[in-house]
Amino acid sequence: MADRERETIVTTDGGRGGGSALAIVAAILVLLVVLFLFFGRGLINGESPTKTIKADVDVSLPSTGGNGGNGG
């Protein structure tokens, strides 16, 4: 019997994932910049990140006339 040689050709598509990895890194950088512009500017200026809200509300109720508010 004659021995037959088997030849296997392997091809690779090099550099195929480079574009998508670059797009993911760019998207993360854009997200970080947007989050910084919304939330981080006060941290650099030295401003307090929380604001004080003055809410003085009068909650006293008028008297009901002693009959429990039944109206008559």
N, C-alpha and C positions, 0 to 999 in steps of 0.2 A: 504494500500500500504506500502510496505517496503521501508525504506529510504536506499539508497545506498551511501556509502562513495566513494568519488573520490580521488584517490591518484595520485599526480603529482610528477614525479621524474625529477629534474633539474640537469643536469651534466654540469660542466664547465671544460675547458681544461686550467688550470692555468699555467701561465708563458709562454704562447705561443708567446707573442710579445717582450719578453726580448732580444732574439737574434738579431732581426732586429733593435731594438733600439740601441743596442750595436754596430752593424755594421754601423749605420748612424753616431753615435758619433765618431767612429774611422775614418770614411771617412772624416768628417769635420775636425778633427785634422790633418789628412794627408794633406788635402787641405791647411790648414793654414800654415803648415810647408813648403810646396812647395812654396806658395806665399811669405813667409818670405825669403826663400833662393833666390828667384829671385829678389825681390824688396827691402827687408828690411836690407840687410847686410850693405849698405852704411850709413844707419841711425845710426847704432851702432858705426861704425868706425869714424863718424864725417865728412865723405865725403859729398860733395854736391850731391844731387840726380840728378841734371841736369849737363850736360857737355857743355862747351863752344866750339863751332865750329867756326873756323876762315875761313871765306869764302870771300876772296878778289878776286873779279872777274872783269876783264876789259871788259866793255861793249861798248867801243867806236867803231863806225862803220867807215869803210873807205869811203872817199868821192866818189860820183858817177859821177863826172865830170860835174855837172850842168844840165844835160838833163833829170833828173828824173829817171835815171836808165833804159832807153829804149835801151841801148846797141849800139847806133850808131849815 
